[in-house]
Amino acid sequence: MTDKKQPSVKDFKQRQLAKIHIAKKALGLDDETYRGIINQIGGVNSSSDLTMLGRAKVIKHMVEHGWQDTHP
């Protein structure tokens, strides 16, 4: 048996937020476009205010627009 720690909800949130910011940079999105996506998809003005589902939807949107998630 291993003593591998289970990732917490906070860890999962941080990984999702990191993916969103990596995708933003990789896709070359300016701040206005990025915030428009966050608002349109998640209904909030900041990625930190997104729900878990909202973060997943934003990541899916980024993938659909050409970002390749190398760490699914």
C-alpha positions as a Markdown table, in Angstrom:
| # | Residue | x | y | z |
|---|---|---|---|---|
| 1 | Met | 0.0 | 0.0 | 0.0 |
| 2 | Thr | 1.3 | 3.5 | -0.8 |
| 3 | Asp | 0.9 | 6.6 | 1.2 |
| 4 | Lys | 0.1 | 8.6 | -1.9 |
| 5 | Lys | -1.9 | 11.7 | -0.9 |
| 6 | Gln | -5.2 | 12.2 | -2.7 |
| 7 | Pro | -5.4 | 15.6 | -4.4 |
| 8 | Ser | -7.7 | 18.0 | -2.7 |
| 9 | Val | -10.5 | 20.1 | -4.3 |
| 10 | Lys | -8.2 | 23.1 | -3.8 |
| 11 | Asp | -5.4 | 21.3 | -5.7 |
| 12 | Phe | -7.8 | 20.4 | -8.5 |
| 13 | Lys | -9.0 | 24.0 | -8.8 |
| 14 | Gln | -5.4 | 25.3 | -9.0 |
| 15 | Arg | -4.6 | 22.8 | -11.7 |
| 16 | Gln | -7.6 | 23.9 | -13.7 |
| 17 | Leu | -6.8 | 27.5 | -13.3 |
| 18 | Ala | -3.2 | 26.8 | -14.4 |
| 19 | Lys | -4.4 | 25.1 | -17.5 |
| 20 | Ile | -6.7 | 28.1 | -18.3 |
| 21 | His | -3.8 | 30.5 | -18.0 |
| 22 | Ile | -1.4 | 28.3 | -20.0 |
| 23 | Ala | -4.0 | 28.0 | -22.7 |
| 24 | Lys | -4.6 | 31.8 | -22.7 |
| 25 | Lys | -0.9 | 32.3 | -23.3 |
| 26 | Ala | -0.5 | 29.5 | -25.9 |
| 27 | Leu | -3.5 | 30.8 | -27.9 |
| 28 | Gly | -2.1 | 34.4 | -27.7 |
| 29 | Leu | -5.3 | 35.8 | -26.3 |
| 30 | Asp | -5.2 | 39.5 | -25.2 |
| 31 | Asp | -6.8 | 40.3 | -21.9 |
| 32 | Glu | -10.0 | 41.7 | -23.3 |
| 33 | Thr | -10.6 | 38.6 | -25.4 |
| 34 | Tyr | -9.7 | 36.3 | -22.5 |
| 35 | Arg | -12.0 | 38.1 | -20.1 |
| 36 | Gly | -14.8 | 38.0 | -22.7 |
| 37 | Ile | -14.5 | 34.2 | -22.9 |
| 38 | Ile | -14.5 | 33.9 | -19.1 |
| 39 | Asn | -17.6 | 36.1 | -18.9 |
| 40 | Gln | -19.4 | 34.5 | -21.8 |
| 41 | Ile | -18.8 | 30.9 | -20.7 |
| 42 | Gly | -18.8 | 31.3 | -16.9 |
| 43 | Gly | -20.8 | 34.4 | -16.3 |
| 44 | Val | -18.0 | 36.0 | -14.1 |
| 45 | Asn | -15.2 | 38.5 | -14.7 |
| 46 | Ser | -12.3 | 36.5 | -13.3 |
| 47 | Ser | -11.2 | 32.9 | -13.7 |
| 48 | Ser | -10.8 | 32.6 | -10.0 |
| 49 | Asp | -14.5 | 33.1 | -9.6 |
| 50 | Leu | -15.4 | 30.3 | -12.0 |
| 51 | Thr | -17.1 | 27.2 | -10.6 |
| 52 | Met | -15.6 | 23.8 | -11.2 |
| 53 | Leu | -18.0 | 23.3 | -14.1 |
| 54 | Gly | -17.2 | 26.8 | -15.5 |
| 55 | Arg | -13.5 | 26.0 | -15.4 |
| 56 | Ala | -14.1 | 22.8 | -17.2 |
| 57 | Lys | -16.1 | 24.5 | -19.9 |
| 58 | Val | -13.5 | 27.2 | -20.4 |
| 59 | Ile | -10.8 | 24.5 | -20.8 |
| 60 | Lys | -13.0 | 22.7 | -23.3 |
| 61 | His | -13.5 | 25.9 | -25.2 |
| 62 | Met | -9.7 | 26.5 | -25.3 |
| 63 | Val | -9.2 | 23.0 | -26.6 |
| 64 | Glu | -11.9 | 23.4 | -29.3 |
| 65 | His | -10.0 | 26.6 | -30.4 |
| 66 | Gly | -6.7 | 24.9 | -30.9 |
| 67 | Trp | -5.0 | 24.5 | -27.5 |
| 68 | Gln | -3.6 | 21.1 | -26.9 |
| 69 | Asp | -3.7 | 20.0 | -23.3 |
| 70 | Thr | -0.6 | 17.9 | -22.8 |
| 71 | His | -1.5 | 16.9 | -19.2 |
| 72 | Pro | -5.1 | 15.7 | -19.3 |
